[in-house]
Every structure is written in structure tokens, then in C-alpha cells.
């Protein structure tokens, strides 16, 4: 068996509106559609893995790159509905659809970031500092206690996935970050996003300080 054939497999596919899953990140789901109840019952009898693809409801398009999800916990409800907790695994690219019913199945190939000899730890440190700044300003602006988690990833690749998964309301931007295969490029783009967010929050915080409440 060649390495290329090992890297290609059939995978049940679950398109989700404006949802982008990243490796190492959790995704809870409530399964109620009949076809996806069939899918879950089928994959629970095999390796518990399926592919999550971002569906753009405005464009009516399903992305060609997604992330494999593994069911790590499930609870059966009435009417065969199900609550599942999944965890993101490898990213993949859809090569072709094998079938459409009762649910989509695609022939996919796994994709990874290209290896690099560059030391990305300084860049990751900069991104983490920007995160700290954003959290601090958000807490000050909302008068709430907001903190980064204690288990924030410190490896550049894992940190880039964590940051991307915690961007809200920008599914198209998340999809671009998911499809990148260069960790530095992903961290560079996240630096731009976080810097813009920090500057915006800093301006709002300064305005709040000078205006009477």
C-alpha cells in the first residue's frame, strides 16, 4: 500500500452553516435530522469519525476543505435524537463526492501544515500577548472578569488553531485560516486580526474613560 492510498479515505460529511472546526478543538452537536441520525448511528459502529465542512447559507456553497471530528461522548434522547461531543482531528480536502444519500460521503485526502525550520515561538509569543491585551481591554470595557484559559496551547501550530477557533462571527475568515498550510502565515494573519481588534477596543475603552457613565 502506498503512502498516498493511506492518506486517502472515504469519510461521511456533515456540512454545518457558518461552523468551522479546527484540530484539537471541541464541537458539541445536537443531532435531530433523520439523515444525520442515520450517519451517527452508522459511525458509532465504526471509528466514530466524520468530516465537518462549513456551509455558506448565503452563497449556498459547501467548502472543499474541512476538519475530521471524532465523537468522544454521546447521549441518546427521545425520538432517536442525540447529543454528541466531538473533537477536531486532522484537516482534509474533499477530492470527490462518492454518494449524496442518505448523507454525503466524500473521498478525502488529509492535509497538514508544511514543515518549517523557522523558529515560530517568538511569533507565537507575540500572538499570545495580543490575546492578553484583547482580553484585558474586553474585561475593562464590559466590567466583567475575563481571563484566558490555563491550558492555552503554547506550541505555535496548536496556538494558531486555538486562536482561529475562537474568532466569532467571521466564518469566512476562519475558513481561510483552516485552509492555510503554513503555520507562520496563519499566525501572521491572526496577528493582523488581533492587532485590529486590540486597537478598536483600546479606542472604545479610552472613550469610555472620558465620558461620564
C-alpha positions in Angstrom: 0.0 0.0 0.0 1.4 3.4 -1.0 1.5 6.4 1.3 -0.9 8.2 -1.0 -3.5 5.5 -0.6 -3.1 5.6 3.2 -3.7 9.3 3.1 -7.0 9.0 1.1 -10.2 7.5 2.5 -14.0 7.8 2.4 -15.5 9.9 5.1 -19.1 10.7 6.0 -19.6 14.5 5.7 -21.6 16.9 7.8 -22.0 20.4 6.4 -22.8 23.0 9.1 -23.9 26.6 8.5 -21.1 29.0 9.3 -19.2 26.5 11.5 -15.5 25.9 11.0 -13.9 23.1 13.1 -10.2 23.1 13.9 -7.9 20.3 15.1 -7.9 19.8 18.8 -11.0 21.9 19.4 -14.3 20.6 20.8 -17.6 20.8 18.9 -20.9 19.9 20.6 -23.8 19.0 18.3 -27.5 18.3 18.7 -28.4 15.6 16.0 -32.1 15.7 15.0 -32.3 15.4 11.2 -33.1 11.9 10.1 -30.2 11.5 7.7 -27.7 12.6 10.3 -29.2 10.4 12.9 -28.5 7.6 10.4 -25.0 8.9 10.0 -24.3 9.0 13.7 -25.7 5.5 14.4 -23.5 4.2 11.5 -20.2 5.8 12.5 -20.7 4.8 16.2 -20.4 1.3 15.0 -17.1 2.1 13.2 -14.3 4.6 14.1 -16.6 7.4 15.3 -15.3 9.8 12.8 -16.9 12.1 10.3 -16.0 15.3 8.4 -17.3 18.8 9.3 -17.5 21.2 6.4 -18.5 24.9 6.6 -21.7 25.6 4.6 -22.2 29.2 3.5 -26.0 29.7 3.6 -25.8 33.0 1.7 -23.7 31.6 -1.2 -25.3 28.1 -0.9 -21.8 26.6 -1.1 -20.1 23.9 0.9 -16.4 24.4 1.5 -13.9 21.9 -0.1 -11.6 21.8 3.0 -12.8 20.7 6.4 -11.8 19.0 9.7 -12.4 15.5 10.8 -14.4 15.2 14.0 -14.3 12.2 16.4 -17.2 11.5 18.8 -15.8 11.4 22.3 -19.2 11.4 24.1 -22.8 10.9 23.2 -26.2 10.9 24.8 -29.3 9.4 23.2 -32.5 11.5 23.6 -36.1 10.8 22.7 -37.1 10.1 19.2 -33.6 8.9 18.4 -32.2 12.4 18.7 -28.7 12.6 20.0 -26.3 15.0 21.8 -22.7 14.4 20.9 -19.4 16.0 21.9 -16.8 15.8 19.2 -13.1 16.8 19.0 -11.4 18.1 15.9 -8.7 15.8 14.4 -7.0 16.0 11.0 -7.9 18.5 8.3 -8.9 17.2 4.9 -9.7 18.2 1.3 -12.6 16.7 -0.5 -11.5 15.1 -3.7 -14.9 14.0 -4.9 -18.3 13.0 -3.5 -18.9 9.3 -3.5 -22.6 9.5 -2.7 -25.2 12.0 -1.6 -27.9 9.9 0.1 -28.9 9.3 2.8 -26.0 11.6 3.7 -22.9 12.8 1.9 -19.8 10.7 1.7 -16.7 12.0 0.2 -13.3 10.7 -0.9 -10.9 12.9 1.1 -7.2 13.4 1.5 -5.6 14.5 4.7 -3.7 17.8 4.7 -1.1 19.2 7.2 0.9 22.4 7.5 4.2 22.3 5.6 7.2 21.6 7.8 9.4 24.6 8.6 12.8 25.1 10.1 11.9 28.6 11.2 11.6 29.2 15.0 8.0 30.4 15.3 8.0 30.6 19.1 8.6 34.4 19.1 5.7 34.9 16.8 3.5 32.7 18.9 4.6 34.8 22.0 3.5 37.9 20.2 0.1 36.4 19.4 -0.4 35.4 23.0 0.5 38.9 24.2 -2.1 40.3 21.8 -4.6 37.9 23.2 -3.8 39.1 26.7 -4.3 42.7 25.6 -7.6 41.9 23.9 -8.9 40.0 27.0 -7.8 42.8 29.3 -9.5 45.5 27.2 -12.6 43.4 26.8 -12.8 42.9 30.6 -12.3 46.7 31.2 -14.9 47.6 28.6 -17.6 45.2 29.9 -16.8 45.4 33.6 -16.5 41.7 33.7 -13.8 39.2 34.7 -12.5 37.7 31.5 -9.4 35.5 31.5 -7.5 33.3 29.1 -7.7 29.6 29.9 -4.9 28.0 31.9 -4.5 25.4 29.2 -3.9 27.8 26.3 -1.6 26.0 23.8 2.0 27.2 23.8 3.1 25.4 20.6 2.8 27.6 17.5 0.7 25.2 15.4 -1.8 24.4 18.3 -2.0 28.1 19.3 -2.8 29.1 15.7 -5.7 26.6 15.7 -6.9 27.8 19.1 -6.9 31.5 18.1 -8.7 30.7 14.8 -11.4 28.7 16.5 -12.1 31.5 19.0 -12.8 34.1 16.3 -16.6 34.8 16.4 -18.9 35.8 13.6 -16.3 35.5 10.9 -16.8 32.0 9.4 -15.3 33.0 6.0 -12.1 34.3 7.7 -11.9 31.1 9.8 -12.3 29.0 6.6 -9.3 30.9 5.1 -7.2 30.1 8.2 -8.3 26.5 8.2 -7.2 26.1 4.6 -3.7 27.6 5.1 -0.9 25.1 5.2 1.7 27.4 6.6 1.7 28.0 10.4 3.6 31.3 10.0 1.1 32.6 7.5 -1.8 31.7 9.9 -0.1 33.3 12.9 0.7 36.4 10.8 -2.9 36.8 9.7 -4.1 36.3 13.3 -1.6 38.9 14.4 -3.3 41.4 12.0 -6.8 40.4 13.2 -5.9 40.7 16.9 -4.0 44.0 16.4 -7.0 45.5 14.7 -9.3 44.2 17.5 -7.0 45.5 20.2 -6.8 48.9 18.6 -10.6 49.0 18.3 -11.1 48.0 21.9 -8.4 50.5 23.1 -10.2 53.3 21.3 -13.6 52.3 22.8 -12.0 52.0 26.3 -10.4 55.4 26.1 -13.8 56.9 25.1 -15.5 55.2 28.0 -12.9 56.6 30.4 -13.5 60.2 29.3 -17.3 60.0 29.0 -19.4 60.1 32.2 -21.3 56.8 32.8 
